[in-house]
Amino acid sequence: MSLNMGQAAIAGTAVAFTIPPGACSITVYSAAGTTLYLGTSNRLTASNGYAVSTSPTTFKAFNSSAGATVWGLNTAATTLAVNYIVSSEA
């Protein structure tokens, strides 16, 4: 089992974290509310991204998942943090 926990500082559009290939569980949250969005493209916008909640939200990836780089978009004037936990089987 592998556990990757962290906090990514997002200013504008930036890489937040990476999801490994295969089955895993991803939990994200931010104290900033809905001014922070996540997605798998660097062409992320507020309309095509996931609005990060202040409550932890979990997503599951299946065995056939190819993995992905998760990008963050910050629409606020200051740098905001997104907290993440990626739990996978080694």
Secondary structure, DSSP 4 states (H G I P E B T S, - for coil): -EEEEEEEEESSEEEEEEEPSSSEEEEEE-TT-TTEEEESSTT--TTTSEE--SS-EEEEE-TT---EEEEEEE-SSS-EEEEEEEEE--
